[in-house]
């Protein structure tokens, strides 16, 4: 045998690396990082959601109203009938001398909002450009929020992707019970729109006899209590603050009991608004509203600083946990609805795995047998590189805890053929040079040099296509492109660098008179005169 060279050392290291880090995935052991099976392989939940973008426009106008209210109170400007009606924020100044200050404030704060002025009456509405942007932001934010919620829930590799103009595809693998399925759907659909709203104490007693239309005339809104059926609250329609100012939410418990509650923190601006409001509203009530339901409406005893607030209500520990997740991940600017739903059972996933494994094993064995029969020991060397290539793919995917889908399995099967293709090209170049009378050493070295350009060009073009698929594809397409990409990079290491080193290492042991055995050449070549 010849001396060990760096190519053999790298190949050996790569081979051992592949075996060691593939073991957790192959044995499905509890320890170590391993590949996660996708929805089509282990079963789970597939949903197509639609986004109600019109609600995002209403929320945007409420946000505008909240900001206007805060700035007016901060500047000690008194207005009458500040309310939201028909998608517009409206108010009337009482003092004409405040006009200049209000005009300046509105021009600075609301550059993209249409502002109409008739005497002392102001009317604010969204511009067409801002309306389009708000709808698009609602969809993009829904994708990010749902993905964050599923990640916080502890689910492995959920797929959340935008489809079309206002649809969202959600795939959650590993959901096996109806209880988990219902909980996931509830978590996804929960708007988690948190608002702190003041109770209209002057008209609160009339809430049970007042209609929604009457409430709107006073700038109010009627909301139900989340726990007590029939109990209603009359609240000012413009919130004091909303969930966009929330920084954290955690589940806690009452000091004397086991009833859960939710502690949440506000950012600097929210804490200041909250403190200022509670200071001015001692003795009055403030409602904590989540998704249009009042969870609590306590009396304000004193100024509350620090931005720490609690939500109490009739919910279980699990419900409190899910609400906290929804609050931490952010509120949905617009609610989502399940348009279509499909549950994939684990038995179907098991059938897919078995079919894919059969295809992989049959294809792998067919390639191995063909290579040995046609190329002799050169085929054995190629097969060794092919086995190392498969282990490397599994190892890299395991380290990144990637998700393996059915198209990903197809990518591995395809990689088997692509990986051995490089060795076919190399071996054919070596055989051509041997037929031409080149020495064995020259045939091997020049064979690799001649084959490298063709292999490099083919792999790079395929890799570029795989990268584009990964960048712009979704779900299963990403899985397919990922396995192809890893397989191409691994084959460059094993099929080119690794086998070249093996040939250099075993060169002294190759009998030049037995080319049929070593390279599958039909007739032995007289190499006595070759140099």
C-alpha positions as CSV (number, residue, x, y, z in Angstrom):
1,X,0.0,0.0,0.0
2,X,1.1,3.6,-0.6
3,X,1.4,6.3,2.0
4,X,-1.7,7.8,3.4
5,X,-2.4,11.2,1.8
6,X,-4.5,14.1,2.9
7,X,-7.4,13.1,0.6
8,X,-7.8,9.7,2.3
9,X,-7.6,11.3,5.7
10,X,-10.3,13.8,4.9
11,X,-12.5,11.1,3.3
12,X,-12.0,8.9,6.4
13,X,-12.9,11.7,8.7
14,X,-16.0,12.6,6.7
15,X,-17.1,8.9,6.7
16,X,-16.7,8.6,10.4
17,X,-18.4,12.0,10.9
18,X,-21.4,10.8,8.9
19,X,-21.7,7.6,10.7
20,X,-21.5,9.1,14.2
21,X,-24.0,11.9,13.7
22,X,-26.4,9.7,11.7
23,X,-26.8,7.2,14.5
24,X,-29.4,9.2,16.6
25,X,-31.6,9.6,13.5
26,X,-31.2,5.9,12.4
27,X,-31.8,4.5,15.8
28,X,-34.3,7.2,16.9
29,X,-32.6,7.5,20.2
30,X,-33.6,10.1,22.8
31,X,-30.1,11.6,23.0
32,X,-28.5,13.7,20.3
33,X,-29.8,15.8,17.4
34,X,-31.8,14.0,14.8
35,X,-33.9,14.5,11.7
36,X,-37.5,15.5,12.2
37,X,-40.1,13.8,10.0
38,X,-42.4,16.0,8.0
39,X,-46.1,16.1,7.9
40,X,-46.3,13.5,5.1
41,X,-44.1,11.0,6.9
42,X,-45.4,11.2,10.5
43,X,-48.9,12.6,10.0
44,X,-50.2,15.9,11.4
45,X,-52.5,18.8,10.6
46,X,-52.7,20.7,7.3
47,X,-54.7,23.9,7.2
48,X,-55.4,26.8,4.7
49,X,-56.3,30.0,6.5
50,X,-57.8,33.2,5.1
51,X,-57.1,36.6,6.6
52,X,-59.8,39.2,7.2
53,X,-57.9,42.2,6.2
54,X,-60.8,44.6,6.7
55,X,-60.5,44.2,10.4
56,X,-56.9,45.4,10.2
57,X,-58.2,48.7,8.8
58,X,-60.5,49.1,11.8
59,X,-57.7,48.3,14.2
60,X,-55.5,50.8,12.4
61,X,-58.1,53.5,12.9
62,X,-58.4,52.6,16.6
63,X,-54.6,53.0,16.9
64,X,-54.9,56.4,15.2
65,X,-57.6,57.4,17.6
66,X,-55.6,56.2,20.6
67,X,-52.6,58.3,19.5
68,X,-54.7,61.4,18.8
69,X,-56.4,61.1,22.3
70,X,-53.1,60.7,24.1
71,X,-51.5,63.7,22.3
72,X,-54.5,65.9,22.9
73,X,-54.5,65.1,26.6
74,X,-50.8,65.6,26.8
75,X,-51.1,69.1,25.3
76,X,-54.1,69.9,27.5
77,X,-56.3,70.4,24.4
78,X,-60.0,69.8,25.1
79,X,-62.2,68.3,22.4
80,X,-65.7,67.2,22.1
81,X,-67.1,63.8,20.8
82,X,-63.7,62.1,20.0
83,X,-64.9,58.9,18.5
84,X,-64.6,56.4,15.7
85,X,-67.5,56.1,13.3
86,X,-67.7,54.5,9.8
87,X,-64.0,53.9,9.7
88,X,-63.1,57.5,10.6
89,X,-61.7,59.3,13.6
90,X,-63.7,62.4,14.3
91,X,-63.5,65.2,17.0
92,X,-64.4,68.8,17.4
93,X,-62.2,71.5,19.1
94,X,-63.8,73.7,21.7
95,X,-61.2,76.5,21.6
96,X,-60.4,78.0,18.2
97,X,-57.0,79.0,19.5
98,X,-55.9,75.4,19.7
99,X,-56.3,75.0,15.9
100,X,-52.7,75.8,15.0
101,X,-51.3,73.3,17.6
102,X,-53.6,70.5,16.5
103,X,-52.8,71.1,12.8
104,X,-49.1,70.9,13.6
105,X,-49.5,67.8,15.7
106,X,-51.6,66.0,13.1
107,X,-49.2,66.9,10.2
108,X,-46.2,65.5,12.2
109,X,-47.8,62.3,13.5
110,X,-50.1,61.3,10.6
111,X,-48.4,61.9,7.2
112,X,-50.2,59.0,5.5
113,X,-53.6,59.8,6.9
114,X,-56.2,61.8,5.1
115,X,-57.3,64.8,7.2
116,X,-60.4,66.8,6.5
117,X,-61.2,70.0,8.4
118,X,-64.5,71.8,8.5
119,X,-64.3,74.7,10.9
120,X,-63.4,73.1,14.3
121,X,-64.5,69.6,13.2
122,X,-61.7,67.2,12.2
123,X,-62.2,64.0,10.2
124,X,-59.4,61.5,9.8
125,X,-59.3,58.5,7.4
126,X,-56.8,56.1,5.9
127,X,-55.3,57.0,2.5
128,X,-55.7,54.4,-0.2
129,X,-51.9,53.8,-0.1
130,X,-51.9,53.3,3.7
131,X,-55.0,51.0,3.5
132,X,-53.2,48.7,1.0
133,X,-50.0,48.7,3.1
134,X,-52.1,48.0,6.3
135,X,-53.7,45.0,4.6
136,X,-50.4,43.6,3.4
137,X,-48.8,44.1,6.8
138,X,-51.7,42.2,8.4
139,X,-51.0,39.2,6.2
140,X,-47.2,39.3,6.6
141,X,-47.6,39.8,10.3
142,X,-50.1,36.9,10.6
143,X,-47.5,34.6,9.0
144,X,-44.8,35.6,11.5
145,X,-47.1,35.6,14.5
146,X,-48.6,32.2,13.8
147,X,-45.1,30.8,13.2
148,X,-43.9,32.3,16.5
149,X,-46.9,30.9,18.4
150,X,-46.3,27.4,17.1
151,X,-42.6,27.6,17.9
152,X,-43.3,28.8,21.5
153,X,-45.9,25.9,21.8
154,X,-42.9,23.6,21.4
155,X,-43.8,22.1,18.0
156,X,-40.9,20.9,15.8
157,X,-40.6,22.5,12.3
158,X,-44.1,23.8,11.6
159,X,-44.6,25.1,8.1
160,X,-46.2,28.6,7.9
161,X,-46.2,30.2,4.5
162,X,-48.1,32.8,2.5
163,X,-50.2,31.5,-0.4
164,X,-51.7,33.8,-2.9
165,X,-52.7,37.3,-1.9
166,X,-54.6,36.6,1.4
167,X,-54.1,32.9,2.3
168,X,-51.8,31.2,4.7
169,X,-50.7,27.6,4.6
170,X,-50.0,25.9,7.9
171,X,-48.7,22.4,8.3
172,X,-48.0,21.0,11.8
173,X,-46.4,17.5,11.9
174,X,-46.8,15.2,14.9
175,X,-50.4,16.1,15.9
176,X,-52.0,12.8,16.7
177,X,-54.9,13.5,19.0
178,X,-58.1,15.5,18.6
179,X,-57.4,17.4,21.8
180,X,-54.0,18.6,20.4
181,X,-55.6,19.4,17.1
182,X,-58.3,21.6,18.7
183,X,-55.7,23.3,20.9
184,X,-53.5,24.2,17.9
185,X,-56.4,25.6,15.9
186,X,-57.5,27.7,18.9
187,X,-53.9,29.0,19.4
188,X,-53.6,29.9,15.7
189,X,-57.0,31.6,15.4
190,X,-56.7,33.5,18.7
191,X,-56.4,37.2,17.7
192,X,-54.8,38.0,21.1
193,X,-55.8,41.7,20.6
194,X,-55.2,43.2,24.1
195,X,-56.7,46.6,24.9
196,X,-57.0,48.6,28.1
197,X,-60.3,50.6,27.9
198,X,-61.9,53.0,30.2
199,X,-65.5,52.4,31.5
200,X,-68.0,55.2,30.6
201,X,-69.0,55.8,34.2
202,X,-71.6,58.5,33.3
203,X,-73.7,56.1,31.2
204,X,-72.6,52.7,32.6
205,X,-76.0,52.1,34.3
206,X,-77.8,52.4,30.9
207,X,-75.7,49.6,29.3
208,X,-78.5,47.0,29.4
209,X,-81.0,49.3,27.7
210,X,-78.7,50.9,25.2
211,X,-78.3,49.7,21.7
212,X,-75.1,49.4,19.8
213,X,-76.1,52.4,17.6
214,X,-76.8,54.5,20.6
215,X,-73.4,53.6,22.1
216,X,-71.7,54.7,18.9
217,X,-73.3,58.1,19.1
218,X,-71.6,58.7,22.4
219,X,-68.3,57.3,21.1
220,X,-68.8,54.1,23.2
221,X,-68.8,50.3,22.6
222,X,-70.7,47.5,24.4
223,X,-68.7,44.4,25.3
224,X,-69.6,41.2,27.1
225,X,-67.9,39.7,30.2
226,X,-65.8,36.6,29.3
227,X,-67.0,34.6,32.3
228,X,-70.4,35.9,33.4
229,X,-73.1,35.4,30.8
230,X,-75.3,38.4,30.4
231,X,-73.0,40.9,32.0
232,X,-72.1,43.8,29.8
233,X,-69.8,46.8,30.0
234,X,-70.1,50.3,28.3
235,X,-66.6,51.3,27.3
236,X,-65.1,54.3,25.5
237,X,-64.4,53.0,22.0
238,X,-60.9,54.5,21.8
239,X,-58.6,52.4,23.9
240,X,-56.1,53.8,26.5
241,X,-53.5,51.5,25.0
242,X,-53.2,48.2,23.1
243,X,-51.1,45.1,22.9
244,X,-48.6,46.7,20.6
245,X,-47.0,48.2,23.7
246,X,-46.7,44.8,25.5
247,X,-43.2,43.4,25.9
248,X,-43.8,40.2,27.9
249,X,-46.5,37.9,29.3
250,X,-46.2,35.1,31.8
251,X,-48.5,32.8,33.8
252,X,-48.7,33.3,37.5
253,X,-50.9,32.3,40.4
254,X,-52.8,34.2,43.1
255,X,-51.0,34.4,46.5
256,X,-53.7,32.6,48.3
257,X,-54.9,30.0,45.9
258,X,-54.2,28.1,42.7
259,X,-56.2,30.3,40.3
260,X,-54.0,31.2,37.4
261,X,-53.5,34.8,36.2
262,X,-51.4,36.5,33.5
263,X,-48.8,39.0,34.3
264,X,-47.7,41.3,31.5
265,X,-45.3,44.1,31.0
266,X,-45.5,47.3,29.0
267,X,-42.8,49.1,27.1
268,X,-41.7,52.6,28.1
269,X,-44.4,54.5,26.2
270,X,-47.1,52.1,27.4
271,X,-46.0,52.3,31.0
272,X,-46.1,56.1,30.9
273,X,-49.6,56.2,29.2
274,X,-50.9,53.7,31.8
275,X,-49.4,55.5,34.7
276,X,-50.8,58.9,33.5
277,X,-54.3,57.4,33.0
278,X,-54.5,55.7,36.3
279,X,-53.3,58.9,38.1
280,X,-56.2,60.9,36.5
281,X,-58.8,58.1,36.9
282,X,-58.6,57.1,40.6
283,X,-62.0,55.8,41.7
284,X,-63.0,54.9,38.1
285,X,-62.9,51.5,36.4
286,X,-60.6,50.3,33.7
287,X,-61.4,47.2,31.6
288,X,-58.8,44.7,30.4
289,X,-60.2,43.5,27.0
290,X,-58.8,40.5,25.1
291,X,-60.3,39.7,21.7
292,X,-63.4,41.8,22.3
293,X,-64.2,40.2,25.7
294,X,-63.8,41.9,29.1
295,X,-61.7,39.8,31.4
296,X,-61.6,42.1,34.4
297,X,-62.7,45.7,35.1
298,X,-61.3,46.7,38.5
299,X,-61.6,50.1,40.2
300,X,-58.4,52.1,40.1
301,X,-57.3,52.8,43.6
302,X,-54.1,54.6,42.9
303,X,-51.6,55.5,40.3
304,X,-50.0,52.3,38.8
305,X,-46.4,52.8,37.6
306,X,-43.8,50.5,36.3
307,X,-45.9,49.1,33.5
308,X,-46.8,45.8,35.3
309,X,-50.4,44.6,34.8
310,X,-52.4,41.5,35.6
311,X,-55.2,39.7,33.9
312,X,-57.5,37.5,36.0
313,X,-60.4,35.5,34.7
314,X,-62.1,32.2,34.6
315,X,-59.5,30.2,32.7
316,X,-57.6,27.0,33.3
317,X,-53.8,26.8,33.6
318,X,-53.6,25.5,30.1
319,X,-55.8,28.3,28.7
320,X,-53.7,30.9,30.6
321,X,-50.5,29.4,29.2
322,X,-51.9,29.6,25.6
323,X,-53.1,33.2,26.1
324,X,-49.7,34.1,27.4
325,X,-48.1,32.5,24.3
326,X,-50.5,34.5,22.1
327,X,-49.7,37.7,23.9
328,X,-45.9,37.2,23.8
329,X,-46.0,36.3,20.1
330,X,-48.0,39.4,19.2
331,X,-51.6,40.1,18.3
332,X,-52.9,39.4,14.9
333,X,-53.8,42.6,13.1
334,X,-56.6,40.8,11.4
335,X,-58.4,37.6,12.5
336,X,-57.8,34.4,10.5
337,X,-60.4,31.7,9.5
338,X,-59.8,28.1,8.7
339,X,-60.9,27.7,5.0
340,X,-59.8,24.0,4.7
341,X,-58.4,21.4,6.9
342,X,-56.9,18.0,6.4
343,X,-55.7,15.6,9.1
344,X,-53.0,13.1,8.0
345,X,-52.9,10.0,10.1
346,X,-49.6,8.4,11.3
347,X,-50.5,5.2,9.4
348,X,-50.4,7.0,6.0
349,X,-47.1,8.5,7.0
350,X,-45.8,5.1,7.9
351,X,-46.8,3.8,4.5
352,X,-45.0,6.7,2.9
353,X,-41.8,5.9,4.8
354,X,-41.9,2.3,3.9
355,X,-42.5,3.0,0.2
356,X,-39.7,5.6,0.2
357,X,-37.3,3.3,2.0
358,X,-38.0,0.5,-0.4
359,X,-37.4,2.9,-3.4
360,X,-34.1,4.0,-1.7
361,X,-32.9,0.5,-0.9
362,X,-33.8,-0.9,-4.3
363,X,-32.2,2.0,-6.2
364,X,-29.1,1.9,-3.9
365,X,-28.6,-1.9,-4.3
366,X,-29.2,-1.7,-8.1
367,X,-26.5,1.0,-8.4
368,X,-24.0,-0.9,-6.2
369,X,-24.5,-4.2,-8.1
370,X,-24.2,-2.4,-11.5
371,X,-21.0,-0.6,-10.5
372,X,-19.3,-3.7,-9.2
373,X,-20.3,-5.8,-12.3
374,X,-19.4,-3.2,-14.8
375,X,-16.3,-1.4,-13.3
376,X,-14.9,-4.1,-11.0
377,X,-12.8,-2.7,-8.1
378,X,-13.3,0.8,-9.4
379,X,-17.0,0.2,-8.8
380,X,-16.3,-0.9,-5.2
381,X,-14.4,2.4,-4.6
382,X,-17.3,4.3,-6.1
383,X,-19.8,2.4,-3.9
384,X,-17.7,3.3,-0.8
385,X,-17.9,7.0,-1.7
386,X,-21.7,6.5,-2.3
387,X,-22.2,5.0,1.2
388,X,-20.2,7.8,2.7
389,X,-22.3,10.3,0.8
390,X,-25.5,9.0,2.2
391,X,-24.2,9.1,5.8
392,X,-23.0,12.6,5.3
393,X,-26.5,13.7,4.1
394,X,-28.1,12.2,7.2
395,X,-25.5,13.6,9.5
396,X,-25.7,17.2,8.2
397,X,-29.5,17.1,8.3
398,X,-29.4,15.7,11.8
399,X,-27.1,18.4,13.1
400,X,-29.4,21.1,11.8
401,X,-32.5,19.1,13.0
402,X,-33.9,19.5,9.5
403,X,-37.3,18.2,8.5
404,X,-37.4,15.3,6.1
405,X,-40.4,15.2,3.9
406,X,-41.5,12.8,1.1
407,X,-40.0,15.0,-1.6
408,X,-36.9,15.1,0.6
409,X,-36.7,11.3,0.5
410,X,-37.0,11.6,-3.3
411,X,-34.1,14.0,-3.2
412,X,-32.0,11.4,-1.4
413,X,-32.9,8.7,-3.9
414,X,-32.0,11.1,-6.7
415,X,-28.7,12.0,-5.0
416,X,-27.7,8.3,-5.1
417,X,-27.7,8.5,-8.9
418,X,-26.1,11.9,-9.0
419,X,-23.3,10.9,-6.6
420,X,-22.4,7.8,-8.5
421,X,-22.5,9.7,-11.8
422,X,-19.4,11.6,-10.9
423,X,-17.5,8.3,-10.4
424,X,-18.8,7.0,-13.7
425,X,-17.4,10.0,-15.5
426,X,-14.1,9.7,-13.7
427,X,-13.8,5.9,-14.3
428,X,-14.6,6.2,-18.0
429,X,-11.9,8.9,-18.4
430,X,-9.4,6.6,-16.7
431,X,-10.4,3.7,-19.0
432,X,-10.1,5.9,-22.1
433,X,-6.6,6.8,-21.1
434,X,-5.7,3.2,-20.4
435,X,-6.9,2.2,-23.8
436,X,-4.8,4.9,-25.3
437,X,-1.7,3.4,-23.7
438,X,-1.2,5.8,-20.8
439,X,0.5,4.6,-17.7
440,X,-1.7,3.7,-14.7
441,X,-0.5,6.7,-12.7
442,X,-1.0,9.1,-15.6
443,X,-4.4,7.6,-16.4
444,X,-5.6,8.2,-12.9
445,X,-4.3,11.7,-12.5
446,X,-5.3,12.9,-15.9
447,X,-8.6,11.1,-15.7
448,X,-9.5,13.1,-12.6
449,X,-8.3,16.3,-14.3
450,X,-10.3,15.7,-17.4
451,X,-13.5,14.7,-15.6
452,X,-13.4,17.5,-13.0
453,X,-14.7,20.3,-15.4
454,X,-17.7,18.3,-16.5
455,X,-18.5,17.2,-12.9
456,X,-18.0,20.7,-11.6
457,X,-20.2,22.4,-14.2
458,X,-23.1,19.9,-13.7
459,X,-23.0,20.1,-9.9
460,X,-22.8,23.9,-9.8
461,X,-25.8,24.4,-12.1
462,X,-27.8,21.9,-10.2
463,X,-26.8,23.5,-6.9
464,X,-27.8,27.0,-8.2
465,X,-31.3,25.5,-9.1
466,X,-31.6,23.9,-5.7
467,X,-30.7,27.2,-3.9
468,X,-33.3,29.1,-5.9
469,X,-35.9,26.4,-5.0
470,X,-35.0,26.7,-1.3
471,X,-35.2,30.5,-1.4
472,X,-38.5,30.8,-3.2
473,X,-40.1,27.4,-2.5
474,X,-42.3,26.4,0.5
475,X,-42.6,23.3,2.6
476,X,-41.9,20.1,0.7
477,X,-40.0,22.0,-2.1
478,X,-37.6,23.3,0.5
479,X,-37.0,19.8,1.8
480,X,-36.3,18.5,-1.7
481,X,-33.8,21.3,-2.5
482,X,-32.1,20.9,0.9
483,X,-31.4,17.2,0.4
484,X,-30.2,17.8,-3.2
485,X,-27.9,20.6,-2.0
486,X,-26.3,18.6,0.8
487,X,-26.0,15.6,-1.5
488,X,-24.2,17.7,-4.2
489,X,-21.7,19.1,-1.7
490,X,-21.1,15.7,-0.1
491,X,-20.5,14.1,-3.4
492,X,-17.9,16.7,-4.3
493,X,-16.0,15.6,-1.2
494,X,-16.5,11.9,-1.4
495,X,-16.7,11.2,-5.2
496,X,-13.9,13.5,-6.3
497,X,-11.6,14.1,-3.4
498,X,-12.1,10.9,-1.5
499,X,-11.9,8.4,-4.4
500,X,-8.9,10.2,-5.8
501,X,-7.1,9.7,-2.5
502,X,-8.0,6.0,-2.4
503,X,-6.6,5.4,-5.8
504,X,-3.3,7.1,-4.9
505,X,-3.2,5.1,-1.7
506,X,-3.8,1.6,-3.3
507,X,-1.9,2.4,-6.5
508,X,1.1,0.1,-5.6
509,X,-1.3,-2.8,-5.1
510,X,-3.0,-2.5,-8.5
511,X,-1.9,-5.3,-10.8
512,X,-1.4,-3.6,-14.2
513,X,-2.0,-6.9,-15.9
514,X,-5.5,-7.3,-14.5
515,X,-7.4,-4.3,-15.7
516,X,-10.5,-6.4,-16.1
517,X,-10.6,-6.9,-12.3
518,X,-9.6,-3.3,-11.4
519,X,-11.4,-1.2,-14.0
520,X,-13.7,-3.6,-15.9
521,X,-11.8,-3.2,-19.1
522,X,-12.8,-6.0,-21.5
523,X,-9.3,-7.0,-22.5
524,X,-6.2,-6.9,-20.3
525,X,-3.8,-4.3,-21.5
526,X,-0.1,-4.8,-21.8
527,X,1.3,-2.1,-19.5
528,X,4.9,-3.1,-19.7
529,X,5.9,-0.2,-21.9
530,X,3.6,2.4,-20.3
531,X,5.3,5.0,-18.1
